[in-house]
Every structure is written in structure tokens, then in C-alpha cells.
Amino acid sequence: MCTLSWLPERDGYVLLFNRDERRTRAPALPPEQRARAGVAYLAPIDGDHGGTWVGVNELGISTGLLNRYQAHVATSPIPPVSRGLLVAELLDSASVAEVAAAKPTFLFSISVMIHVHPNELEQYFQNIMTIIGDSGRAIVSGKWSQDNTRSYSSLSWAHSMASIHNFVVERGWDIRILHEGAAPQGYLDQRVRKGVFLITKMVVLVVGVGEQLFADAELGDLLFSGHFAELLFAGASFVA
């Protein structure tokens, strides 16, 4: 897996990053100094697509890219773009606020919600809404309960959809289920559902490319299982 750690020091911090390795990946180039929009930065270069997975610029801003689990590649009429190129595009940023202002068009949170403690659920959705901003959309997959939140282990919950809906809507956002299915085998409680839902700032219809993808009933199964493609819409895609 990818890991990122940092050690604060009096005059800065030490950045440590371990990239997951695949034998099929082309050898990467060691860190070298480059410049983007007049801002110097230091980053290794991916051997396949020319992007990077970690970098730091002369202004003290660091960017990094963590795991992406891939087992299925969905088709999209939009040519895919390496995530490493998106990381490199942020390396001329002058502040954390400037990085945060580069809102994604789509954010994918795949099978994360089930591991969010009930006491942290509101913060989880607040973080999602903060990241996507007023114009982005979040695709969330997981399990939920049709009534009360249910715990199946010390680290696994099916949260109440009513609670999720109320929290999101009360803050002026819209939530709609894109795909819903019965609970997986092994879940004795049939009030537990699995699927995918969409969060947006305003009530919108999923149109264009999104409509073609979300109309496919298999998409929900792919997202829920973690077998999803890195889909780039309008040149931006973040996975949470």
C-alpha cells in the first residue's frame, strides 16, 4: 500500500512516502527539480505517464497520492488521464487554501462509510461536502440501514439512511440513491441495503456521460465491491 508520513520540526517538516510497487510498472525517474508556472518543485517522475505520486515545491507545499484499488476498467467516452498528472498540476500552488480551491468535479468514496464510527459520521459527510464544493458531485458506495444504525463488528456499521439524509439535506445539499440492492449474503437483517448514492449542492439530473454510466445497474455493484475505474470528468477526479 501507499503510506505518507510527516515529522514536524522547528523550521519545517520531514516528508516520508512509500509507493506501492507493481512489477508491470515502468521504472520511475528519481526526484529531480522542475518548475511549473515559475514555481520550482522536487518530485519523482512516473515511468509510464510522466506524472508523480509525491512532490514538494519551493513554497513548502507538498502533494501526495495514496492508494487506488483496480480490478475492473469501465468504459468512458472521455479519454482517461493519469492521476499523477493531476498531482503535478497542483505543485505550483502557493498555499493549502489554493490547493483546496482546486475542487474536483467528482469525488468517489468507495466502501469507506461502513468503517466510519457513528460518532464521526457527520464529520465524514461534512468533509465530503467541503471537498467537492458547490459545483462538485460525490459518489458514495457502501451499506446502510432502512431504520436504525446497526453494528456488525467493532469496526463495521450500516448507518441509518434517514440520519444520513437529514444531515445532508439540512445543510442545503441533495442526496439521491443511484443504485440499491439487497444486503450481501451473510447479513441476516434484511433492513440492511447496499448501493451507491450521489451528493450534490443542488438538485440536479445526472446527464451526459454520467447518465450513461449511472443508468447501468452493474455500476453500483462495481463501485460497492471496489472494482471501479478511475473516471475523469472535466479533467478532475479524486478518490477518498
DRENPA-3360 file (N, C-alpha, C; in nm, 2 decimals, always signed):
BEGIN
1 = MCTLSWLP = +0.08/-0.12/+0.00/+0.00/+0.00/+0.00/+0.09/+0.12/+0.00 ~ +0.03/+0.24/-0.03/+0.10/+0.37/-0.02/+0.08/+0.42/+0.12 ~ +0.19/+0.48/+0.17/+0.19/+0.54/+0.30/+0.25/+0.67/+0.30 ~ +0.20/+0.77/+0.37/+0.25/+0.90/+0.37/+0.27/+0.94/+0.52 ~ +0.38/+0.99/+0.56/+0.41/+1.03/+0.70/+0.48/+1.16/+0.70 ~ +0.47/+1.23/+0.80/+0.55/+1.36/+0.81/+0.59/+1.38/+0.96 ~ +0.71/+1.44/+0.98/+0.76/+1.46/+1.11/+0.79/+1.61/+1.12 ~ +0.70/+1.68/+1.21/+0.72/+1.82/+1.23/+0.86/+1.85/+1.29;
9 = ERDGYVLL = +0.92/+1.96/+1.24/+1.04/+2.01/+1.30/+1.03/+2.16/+1.33 ~ +1.13/+2.21/+1.39/+1.12/+2.35/+1.43/+1.10/+2.45/+1.31 ~ +1.17/+2.41/+1.20/+1.17/+2.50/+1.09/+1.11/+2.44/+0.96 ~ +1.02/+2.34/+0.99/+0.96/+2.27/+0.87/+0.91/+2.13/+0.91 ~ +0.92/+2.04/+0.82/+0.88/+1.91/+0.84/+0.95/+1.81/+0.75 ~ +0.97/+1.69/+0.79/+1.03/+1.58/+0.71/+0.91/+1.50/+0.65 ~ +0.92/+1.48/+0.52/+0.81/+1.41/+0.45/+0.86/+1.27/+0.40 ~ +0.79/+1.17/+0.44/+0.82/+1.03/+0.41/+0.71/+0.97/+0.33;
17 = FNRDERRT = +0.74/+0.90/+0.22/+0.64/+0.84/+0.14/+0.68/+0.71/+0.08 ~ +0.60/+0.61/+0.10/+0.62/+0.48/+0.04/+0.52/+0.45/-0.07 ~ +0.56/+0.43/-0.19/+0.47/+0.40/-0.30/+0.46/+0.25/-0.32 ~ +0.33/+0.20/-0.33/+0.31/+0.06/-0.36/+0.37/+0.03/-0.50 ~ +0.43/-0.08/-0.51/+0.50/-0.12/-0.63/+0.44/-0.23/-0.71 ~ +0.44/-0.22/-0.84/+0.39/-0.33/-0.93/+0.51/-0.36/-1.02 ~ +0.53/-0.49/-1.05/+0.63/-0.53/-1.14/+0.61/-0.49/-1.28 ~ +0.48/-0.46/-1.31/+0.44/-0.43/-1.45/+0.46/-0.28/-1.48;
25 = RAPALPPE = +0.49/-0.20/-1.37/+0.51/-0.06/-1.38/+0.65/-0.03/-1.43 ~ +0.66/+0.07/-1.53/+0.79/+0.11/-1.58/+0.87/+0.17/-1.47 ~ +1.00/+0.16/-1.47/+1.09/+0.22/-1.37/+1.06/+0.37/-1.37 ~ +1.06/+0.43/-1.25/+1.04/+0.57/-1.23/+1.17/+0.64/-1.23 ~ +1.17/+0.77/-1.26/+1.29/+0.85/-1.25/+1.30/+0.91/-1.11 ~ +1.43/+0.92/-1.06/+1.45/+0.97/-0.92/+1.40/+1.11/-0.91 ~ +1.38/+1.17/-0.79/+1.34/+1.31/-0.77/+1.43/+1.40/-0.85 ~ +1.37/+1.50/-0.92/+1.45/+1.60/-0.98/+1.38/+1.73/-0.98;
33 = QRARAGVA = +1.45/+1.84/-0.98/+1.39/+1.97/-0.97/+1.33/+2.01/-1.11 ~ +1.21/+2.06/-1.10/+1.14/+2.11/-1.22/+1.07/+2.24/-1.18 ~ +1.00/+2.30/-1.28/+0.93/+2.42/-1.25/+0.80/+2.42/-1.32 ~ +0.70/+2.48/-1.26/+0.56/+2.49/-1.31/+0.51/+2.63/-1.28 ~ +0.48/+2.70/-1.38/+0.43/+2.84/-1.37/+0.53/+2.92/-1.28 ~ +0.65/+2.90/-1.30/+0.76/+2.98/-1.23/+0.79/+2.93/-1.09 ~ +0.72/+2.82/-1.05/+0.74/+2.77/-0.91/+0.83/+2.64/-0.92 ~ +0.94/+2.64/-0.85/+1.03/+2.52/-0.86/+0.97/+2.42/-0.76;
41 = YLAPIDGD = +0.98/+2.29/-0.81/+0.94/+2.18/-0.72/+1.03/+2.06/-0.74 ~ +1.02/+1.97/-0.65/+1.10/+1.85/-0.65/+1.01/+1.73/-0.64 ~ +1.02/+1.64/-0.74/+0.93/+1.52/-0.74/+0.99/+1.41/-0.83 ~ +0.96/+1.29/-0.79/+1.00/+1.17/-0.88/+0.90/+1.17/-1.00 ~ +0.94/+1.11/-1.10/+0.86/+1.11/-1.23/+0.82/+0.96/-1.26 ~ +0.69/+0.94/-1.28/+0.64/+0.81/-1.31/+0.68/+0.77/-1.45 ~ +0.73/+0.64/-1.46/+0.78/+0.60/-1.59/+0.68/+0.57/-1.70 ~ +0.56/+0.56/-1.66/+0.45/+0.53/-1.76/+0.39/+0.65/-1.82;
49 = HGGTWVGV = +0.35/+0.75/-1.73/+0.27/+0.86/-1.78/+0.33/+1.00/-1.75 ~ +0.45/+1.00/-1.68/+0.51/+1.13/-1.66/+0.46/+1.21/-1.55 ~ +0.37/+1.16/-1.47/+0.32/+1.23/-1.36/+0.40/+1.20/-1.24 ~ +0.35/+1.22/-1.12/+0.42/+1.19/-1.00/+0.32/+1.15/-0.89 ~ +0.37/+1.09/-0.78/+0.29/+1.05/-0.67/+0.32/+1.13/-0.54 ~ +0.42/+1.21/-0.54/+0.45/+1.29/-0.43/+0.54/+1.40/-0.48 ~ +0.53/+1.52/-0.43/+0.61/+1.63/-0.46/+0.61/+1.75/-0.36 ~ +0.71/+1.83/-0.36/+0.71/+1.94/-0.27/+0.77/+2.06/-0.35;
57 = NELGISTG = +0.71/+2.18/-0.33/+0.76/+2.30/-0.40/+0.84/+2.39/-0.31 ~ +0.90/+2.49/-0.37/+0.98/+2.58/-0.30/+0.91/+2.67/-0.20 ~ +0.77/+2.67/-0.20/+0.69/+2.74/-0.11/+0.65/+2.66/+0.01 ~ +0.70/+2.53/+0.01/+0.67/+2.45/+0.13/+0.54/+2.37/+0.12 ~ +0.48/+2.37/+0.00/+0.35/+2.29/-0.02/+0.39/+2.15/-0.08 ~ +0.33/+2.05/-0.01/+0.35/+1.91/-0.06/+0.22/+1.85/-0.10 ~ +0.23/+1.77/-0.21/+0.11/+1.70/-0.26/+0.15/+1.55/-0.27 ~ +0.05/+1.46/-0.24/+0.07/+1.32/-0.25/-0.05/+1.25/-0.29;
65 = LLNRYQAH = -0.03/+1.13/-0.34/-0.13/+1.04/-0.39/-0.13/+0.91/-0.33 ~ -0.24/+0.87/-0.27/-0.25/+0.74/-0.20/-0.31/+0.63/-0.29 ~ -0.36/+0.53/-0.22/-0.39/+0.41/-0.30/-0.51/+0.42/-0.40 ~ -0.51/+0.34/-0.50/-0.62/+0.32/-0.59/-0.63/+0.17/-0.61 ~ -0.74/+0.11/-0.58/-0.76/-0.03/-0.60/-0.83/-0.05/-0.73 ~ -0.77/-0.13/-0.82/-0.82/-0.15/-0.95/-0.84/-0.30/-0.98 ~ -0.96/-0.34/-1.02/-0.98/-0.47/-1.07/-1.07/-0.48/-1.19 ~ -1.14/-0.37/-1.22/-1.23/-0.36/-1.33/-1.21/-0.22/-1.40;
73 = VATSPIPP = -1.21/-0.22/-1.53/-1.20/-0.09/-1.60/-1.32/-0.07/-1.68 ~ -1.40/+0.03/-1.63/-1.52/+0.06/-1.70/-1.49/+0.15/-1.83 ~ -1.58/+0.15/-1.92/-1.56/+0.23/-2.04/-1.61/+0.37/-2.02 ~ -1.55/+0.46/-2.09/-1.59/+0.60/-2.08/-1.55/+0.67/-2.21 ~ -1.64/+0.75/-2.27/-1.60/+0.82/-2.39/-1.50/+0.93/-2.37 ~ -1.47/+0.96/-2.24/-1.37/+1.06/-2.21/-1.24/+0.99/-2.19 ~ -1.13/+1.03/-2.27/-1.00/+0.97/-2.25/-0.95/+0.98/-2.11 ~ -0.90/+0.87/-2.05/-0.85/+0.88/-1.92/-0.73/+0.96/-1.90;
81 = VSRGLLVA = -0.71/+1.02/-1.79/-0.59/+1.09/-1.76/-0.52/+1.04/-1.63 ~ -0.39/+1.02/-1.63/-0.33/+0.97/-1.52/-0.34/+1.06/-1.40 ~ -0.37/+1.00/-1.28/-0.39/+1.08/-1.16/-0.26/+1.15/-1.12 ~ -0.15/+1.09/-1.16/-0.02/+1.15/-1.13/+0.00/+1.29/-1.20 ~ -0.07/+1.31/-1.31/-0.06/+1.44/-1.38/-0.14/+1.54/-1.30 ~ -0.25/+1.50/-1.24/-0.33/+1.59/-1.15/-0.25/+1.63/-1.03 ~ -0.17/+1.54/-0.97/-0.09/+1.58/-0.86/+0.02/+1.68/-0.90 ~ +0.08/+1.66/-1.02/+0.18/+1.76/-1.07/+0.12/+1.89/-1.10;
89 = ELLDSASV = -0.01/+1.90/-1.14/-0.07/+2.02/-1.17/-0.09/+2.11/-1.05 ~ -0.08/+2.05/-0.93/-0.10/+2.13/-0.80/+0.03/+2.18/-0.75 ~ +0.14/+2.14/-0.81/+0.27/+2.17/-0.75/+0.32/+2.32/-0.77 ~ +0.24/+2.40/-0.83/+0.27/+2.54/-0.84/+0.18/+2.62/-0.74 ~ +0.11/+2.55/-0.65/+0.03/+2.62/-0.55/+0.11/+2.69/-0.45 ~ +0.06/+2.81/-0.40/+0.13/+2.89/-0.30/+0.08/+2.86/-0.16 ~ -0.03/+2.79/-0.15/-0.08/+2.77/-0.01/-0.18/+2.65/-0.01 ~ -0.21/+2.60/+0.11/-0.30/+2.49/+0.12/-0.44/+2.54/+0.07;
97 = AEVAAAKP = -0.47/+2.66/+0.10/-0.60/+2.71/+0.05/-0.61/+2.71/-0.10 ~ -0.50/+2.74/-0.17/-0.51/+2.73/-0.31/-0.52/+2.59/-0.36 ~ -0.46/+2.50/-0.30/-0.48/+2.36/-0.33/-0.62/+2.31/-0.31 ~ -0.68/+2.35/-0.20/-0.82/+2.32/-0.17/-0.92/+2.38/-0.26 ~ -0.88/+2.49/-0.32/-0.97/+2.56/-0.42/-0.98/+2.49/-0.55 ~ -0.89/+2.39/-0.57/-0.90/+2.31/-0.70/-1.00/+2.20/-0.68 ~ -1.12/+2.23/-0.68/-1.23/+2.14/-0.65/-1.24/+2.03/-0.75 ~ -1.26/+1.91/-0.71/-1.29/+1.80/-0.81/-1.43/+1.81/-0.87;
105 = TFLFSISV = -1.44/+1.76/-0.99/-1.58/+1.75/-1.05/-1.65/+1.64/-0.98 ~ -1.58/+1.52/-0.96/-1.63/+1.41/-0.90/-1.54/+1.36/-0.79 ~ -1.60/+1.32/-0.68/-1.53/+1.25/-0.57/-1.59/+1.12/-0.55 ~ -1.51/+1.01/-0.54/-1.55/+0.88/-0.52/-1.51/+0.83/-0.38 ~ -1.60/+0.79/-0.30/-1.58/+0.74/-0.17/-1.63/+0.59/-0.17 ~ -1.54/+0.50/-0.19/-1.57/+0.36/-0.22/-1.56/+0.27/-0.09 ~ -1.67/+0.22/-0.04/-1.67/+0.13/+0.07/-1.59/+0.18/+0.19 ~ -1.60/+0.31/+0.21/-1.54/+0.38/+0.33/-1.64/+0.40/+0.44;
113 = MIHVHPNE = -1.76/+0.43/+0.40/-1.87/+0.47/+0.50/-1.89/+0.36/+0.60 ~ -1.88/+0.24/+0.56/-1.91/+0.13/+0.65/-1.82/+0.12/+0.77 ~ -1.70/+0.18/+0.75/-1.60/+0.18/+0.86/-1.59/+0.31/+0.94 ~ -1.68/+0.40/+0.91/-1.69/+0.53/+0.98/-1.77/+0.51/+1.11 ~ -1.71/+0.54/+1.23/-1.78/+0.53/+1.35/-1.90/+0.62/+1.35 ~ -2.01/+0.58/+1.41/-2.13/+0.67/+1.42/-2.10/+0.81/+1.47 ~ -2.01/+0.82/+1.57/-1.98/+0.95/+1.62/-1.91/+1.04/+1.53 ~ -1.85/+0.98/+1.42/-1.77/+1.06/+1.32/-1.84/+1.07/+1.19;
121 = LEQYFQNI = -1.97/+1.02/+1.18/-2.04/+1.01/+1.05/-2.07/+1.16/+1.00 ~ -2.11/+1.25/+1.08/-2.14/+1.38/+1.04/-2.01/+1.45/+0.99 ~ -1.90/+1.43/+1.05/-1.78/+1.49/+1.01/-1.73/+1.43/+0.88 ~ -1.76/+1.30/+0.86/-1.73/+1.23/+0.73/-1.80/+1.30/+0.61 ~ -1.93/+1.32/+0.63/-2.01/+1.38/+0.52/-1.97/+1.53/+0.51 ~ -1.94/+1.60/+0.62/-1.90/+1.74/+0.61/-1.77/+1.75/+0.53 ~ -1.68/+1.66/+0.56/-1.56/+1.66/+0.48/-1.58/+1.64/+0.33 ~ -1.67/+1.55/+0.30/-1.70/+1.53/+0.16/-1.76/+1.65/+0.09;
129 = MTIIGDSG = -1.85/+1.72/+0.16/-1.92/+1.84/+0.10/-1.82/+1.95/+0.09 ~ -1.72/+1.96/+0.19/-1.62/+2.06/+0.18/-1.53/+2.04/+0.06 ~ -1.49/+1.92/+0.04/-1.40/+1.89/-0.07/-1.46/+1.92/-0.21 ~ -1.59/+1.88/-0.23/-1.65/+1.89/-0.36/-1.70/+2.03/-0.39 ~ -1.72/+2.11/-0.28/-1.77/+2.25/-0.30/-1.90/+2.26/-0.37 ~ -1.94/+2.37/-0.42/-2.07/+2.40/-0.47/-2.10/+2.33/-0.61 ~ -1.99/+2.30/-0.68/-2.01/+2.25/-0.82/-1.97/+2.11/-0.83 ~ -1.91/+2.04/-0.73/-1.87/+1.90/-0.75/-1.98/+1.80/-0.71;
137 = RAIVSGKW = -1.96/+1.68/-0.73/-2.05/+1.57/-0.70/-1.97/+1.46/-0.63 ~ -2.03/+1.40/-0.53/-1.97/+1.29/-0.46/-2.05/+1.16/-0.49 ~ -1.98/+1.06/-0.52/-2.04/+0.92/-0.54/-1.99/+0.84/-0.42 ~ -2.09/+0.80/-0.34/-2.06/+0.72/-0.21/-2.11/+0.58/-0.22 ~ -2.03/+0.48/-0.20/-2.08/+0.35/-0.20/-2.07/+0.28/-0.06 ~ -2.15/+0.19/-0.03/-2.15/+0.12/+0.10/-2.28/+0.05/+0.13 ~ -2.29/+0.03/+0.26/-2.42/-0.03/+0.32/-2.49/+0.07/+0.41 ~ -2.62/+0.06/+0.42/-2.69/+0.14/+0.51/-2.82/+0.07/+0.56;
145 = SQDNTRSY = -2.87/+0.12/+0.66/-2.99/+0.06/+0.73/-3.11/+0.14/+0.69 ~ -3.22/+0.07/+0.67/-3.35/+0.13/+0.65/-3.42/+0.19/+0.77 ~ -3.36/+0.16/+0.89/-3.41/+0.22/+1.01/-3.30/+0.27/+1.09 ~ -3.26/+0.20/+1.20/-3.16/+0.25/+1.29/-3.02/+0.20/+1.24 ~ -2.92/+0.27/+1.29/-2.78/+0.22/+1.26/-2.75/+0.09/+1.33 ~ -2.69/+0.00/+1.25/-2.66/-0.13/+1.31/-2.51/-0.16/+1.30 ~ -2.46/-0.22/+1.41/-2.32/-0.26/+1.41/-2.31/-0.41/+1.39 ~ -2.21/-0.45/+1.31/-2.19/-0.59/+1.28/-2.05/-0.63/+1.33;
153 = SSLSWAHS = -1.97/-0.54/+1.37/-1.84/-0.57/+1.43/-1.79/-0.44/+1.50 ~ -1.68/-0.45/+1.56/-1.63/-0.33/+1.63/-1.59/-0.22/+1.53 ~ -1.57/-0.26/+1.40/-1.53/-0.16/+1.30/-1.62/-0.16/+1.18 ~ -1.74/-0.20/+1.19/-1.83/-0.21/+1.07/-1.97/-0.17/+1.11 ~ -2.03/-0.08/+1.04/-2.17/-0.03/+1.06/-2.25/-0.01/+0.94 ~ -2.38/-0.04/+0.95/-2.47/+0.00/+0.84/-2.55/+0.12/+0.90 ~ -2.51/+0.24/+0.86/-2.57/+0.36/+0.92/-2.71/+0.38/+0.87 ~ -2.79/+0.45/+0.95/-2.93/+0.49/+0.92/-2.93/+0.58/+0.80;
161 = MASIHNFV = -3.00/+0.54/+0.69/-3.01/+0.63/+0.58/-3.09/+0.75/+0.61 ~ -3.19/+0.74/+0.70/-3.27/+0.86/+0.74/-3.18/+0.96/+0.81 ~ -3.08/+0.92/+0.89/-2.99/+1.01/+0.96/-2.90/+1.08/+0.85 ~ -2.85/+0.99/+0.76/-2.76/+1.05/+0.65/-2.84/+1.15/+0.57 ~ -2.96/+1.12/+0.53/-3.04/+1.21/+0.45/-3.06/+1.34/+0.52 ~ -3.10/+1.33/+0.65/-3.13/+1.45/+0.72/-3.01/+1.54/+0.74 ~ -2.90/+1.48/+0.77/-2.78/+1.56/+0.79/-2.74/+1.64/+0.66 ~ -2.75/+1.57/+0.54/-2.71/+1.63/+0.42/-2.81/+1.73/+0.37;
169 = VERGWDIR = -2.94/+1.70/+0.38/-3.04/+1.80/+0.33/-3.05/+1.92/+0.42 ~ -3.03/+1.90/+0.55/-3.04/+2.02/+0.64/-2.93/+2.12/+0.61 ~ -2.83/+2.08/+0.55/-2.72/+2.17/+0.51/-2.73/+2.22/+0.37 ~ -2.84/+2.20/+0.31/-2.87/+2.26/+0.18/-2.81/+2.18/+0.06 ~ -2.79/+2.05/+0.08/-2.74/+1.96/-0.02/-2.85/+1.86/-0.06 ~ -2.82/+1.80/-0.17/-2.92/+1.70/-0.22/-2.85/+1.56/-0.22 ~ -2.93/+1.46/-0.18/-2.88/+1.32/-0.18/-2.98/+1.23/-0.25 ~ -2.93/+1.15/-0.34/-3.02/+1.06/-0.41/-2.95/+0.92/-0.44;
177 = ILHEGAAP = -3.03/+0.82/-0.42/-2.98/+0.68/-0.44/-2.97/+0.65/-0.59 ~ -2.86/+0.61/-0.64/-2.84/+0.58/-0.78/-2.86/+0.43/-0.80 ~ -2.82/+0.35/-0.71/-2.84/+0.21/-0.72/-2.85/+0.14/-0.59 ~ -2.94/+0.05/-0.57/-2.97/-0.01/-0.44/-3.00/-0.16/-0.46 ~ -2.94/-0.24/-0.37/-2.97/-0.38/-0.38/-2.98/-0.44/-0.24 ~ -3.02/-0.57/-0.24/-3.03/-0.64/-0.11/-2.90/-0.65/-0.04 ~ -2.91/-0.67/+0.09/-2.79/-0.69/+0.17/-2.71/-0.81/+0.12 ~ -2.58/-0.80/+0.13/-2.50/-0.92/+0.09/-2.53/-1.04/+0.17;
185 = QGYLDQRV = -2.50/-1.15/+0.11/-2.52/-1.28/+0.18/-2.44/-1.28/+0.31 ~ -2.50/-1.33/+0.42/-2.43/-1.32/+0.55/-2.49/-1.22/+0.64 ~ -2.56/-1.12/+0.58/-2.63/-1.02/+0.66/-2.77/-1.07/+0.68 ~ -2.80/-1.11/+0.80/-2.93/-1.17/+0.83/-3.04/-1.07/+0.84 ~ -3.00/-0.94/+0.87/-3.10/-0.84/+0.88/-3.13/-0.78/+0.74 ~ -3.25/-0.81/+0.69/-3.28/-0.76/+0.56/-3.31/-0.61/+0.55 ~ -3.31/-0.54/+0.66/-3.32/-0.40/+0.66/-3.19/-0.33/+0.61 ~ -3.09/-0.41/+0.60/-2.96/-0.35/+0.55/-2.96/-0.36/+0.40;
193 = RKGVFLIT = -2.92/-0.25/+0.34/-2.91/-0.24/+0.19/-2.77/-0.20/+0.15 ~ -2.73/-0.23/+0.03/-2.61/-0.19/-0.03/-2.63/-0.11/-0.15 ~ -2.54/-0.02/-0.19/-2.56/+0.05/-0.31/-2.47/+0.17/-0.32 ~ -2.52/+0.27/-0.40/-2.44/+0.39/-0.44/-2.54/+0.51/-0.43 ~ -2.49/+0.62/-0.37/-2.57/+0.74/-0.38/-2.49/+0.86/-0.42 ~ -2.56/+0.96/-0.46/-2.50/+1.08/-0.51/-2.53/+1.20/-0.42 ~ -2.43/+1.28/-0.39/-2.44/+1.40/-0.31/-2.40/+1.52/-0.40 ~ -2.49/+1.62/-0.41/-2.46/+1.74/-0.48/-2.51/+1.86/-0.40;
201 = KMVVLVVG = -2.46/+1.98/-0.44/-2.50/+2.10/-0.37/-2.65/+2.14/-0.40 ~ -2.69/+2.11/-0.53/-2.83/+2.15/-0.57/-2.89/+2.02/-0.63 ~ -3.02/+2.02/-0.64/-3.09/+1.92/-0.71/-3.06/+1.92/-0.86 ~ -2.99/+1.81/-0.91/-2.96/+1.81/-1.05/-3.00/+1.68/-1.10 ~ -3.01/+1.67/-1.24/-3.03/+1.55/-1.31/-2.89/+1.50/-1.36 ~ -2.86/+1.38/-1.34/-2.73/+1.32/-1.39/-2.75/+1.31/-1.54 ~ -2.67/+1.38/-1.62/-2.69/+1.39/-1.76/-2.56/+1.35/-1.83 ~ -2.57/+1.34/-1.96/-2.45/+1.32/-2.04/-2.38/+1.19/-2.01;
209 = VGEQLFAD = -2.25/+1.20/-2.00/-2.17/+1.08/-1.97/-2.21/+1.01/-1.84 ~ -2.24/+1.10/-1.74/-2.28/+1.04/-1.61/-2.41/+0.96/-1.62 ~ -2.50/+1.01/-1.70/-2.63/+0.94/-1.72/-2.61/+0.80/-1.78 ~ -2.52/+0.80/-1.88/-2.50/+0.67/-1.94/-2.44/+0.57/-1.84 ~ -2.35/+0.62/-1.76/-2.28/+0.53/-1.66/-2.37/+0.49/-1.55 ~ -2.44/+0.58/-1.49/-2.52/+0.55/-1.37/-2.65/+0.48/-1.41 ~ -2.69/+0.48/-1.53/-2.81/+0.40/-1.58/-2.78/+0.26/-1.58 ~ -2.65/+0.22/-1.58/-2.61/+0.08/-1.59/-2.62/+0.02/-1.45;
217 = AELGDLLF = -2.71/-0.08/-1.43/-2.73/-0.14/-1.30/-2.60/-0.20/-1.24 ~ -2.51/-0.24/-1.33/-2.39/-0.31/-1.28/-2.29/-0.21/-1.22 ~ -2.31/-0.08/-1.24/-2.22/+0.02/-1.19/-2.22/+0.01/-1.04 ~ -2.34/+0.00/-0.98/-2.35/+0.00/-0.83/-2.27/-0.12/-0.77 ~ -2.28/-0.23/-0.84/-2.21/-0.35/-0.79/-2.06/-0.33/-0.80 ~ -2.02/-0.27/-0.91/-1.87/-0.25/-0.93/-1.82/-0.15/-0.82 ~ -1.89/-0.04/-0.80/-1.85/+0.06/-0.70/-1.85/+0.00/-0.56 ~ -1.95/-0.07/-0.53/-1.97/-0.13/-0.40/-1.85/-0.23/-0.37;
225 = SGHFAELL = -1.82/-0.31/-0.47/-1.72/-0.41/-0.45/-1.57/-0.35/-0.45 ~ -1.56/-0.23/-0.49/-1.43/-0.17/-0.51/-1.37/-0.19/-0.65 ~ -1.45/-0.26/-0.73/-1.40/-0.28/-0.87/-1.45/-0.17/-0.96 ~ -1.37/-0.06/-0.95/-1.42/+0.06/-1.02/-1.30/+0.12/-1.10 ~ -1.34/+0.19/-1.20/-1.23/+0.26/-1.28/-1.21/+0.40/-1.24 ~ -1.09/+0.45/-1.27/-1.06/+0.59/-1.24/-1.12/+0.67/-1.36 ~ -1.24/+0.73/-1.33/-1.31/+0.80/-1.43/-1.29/+0.95/-1.42 ~ -1.24/+1.02/-1.52/-1.21/+1.16/-1.51/-1.32/+1.24/-1.58;
233 = FAGASFVA = -1.39/+1.32/-1.51/-1.49/+1.41/-1.57/-1.44/+1.55/-1.57 ~ -1.44/+1.62/-1.68/-1.39/+1.75/-1.69/-1.25/+1.77/-1.64 ~ -1.17/+1.66/-1.65/-1.03/+1.66/-1.62/-1.00/+1.66/-1.47 ~ -1.09/+1.61/-1.39/-1.06/+1.61/-1.25/-1.13/+1.49/-1.18 ~ -1.06/+1.42/-1.10/-1.12/+1.30/-1.03/-1.04/+1.28/-0.90 ~ -1.11/+1.28/-0.79/-1.04/+1.25/-0.66/-1.11/+1.13/-0.61 ~ -1.03/+1.04/-0.54/-1.09/+0.92/-0.47/-1.06/+0.94/-0.33 ~ -1.17/+0.93/-0.24/-1.15/+0.95/-0.10/-1.16/+0.81/-0.03;
% end
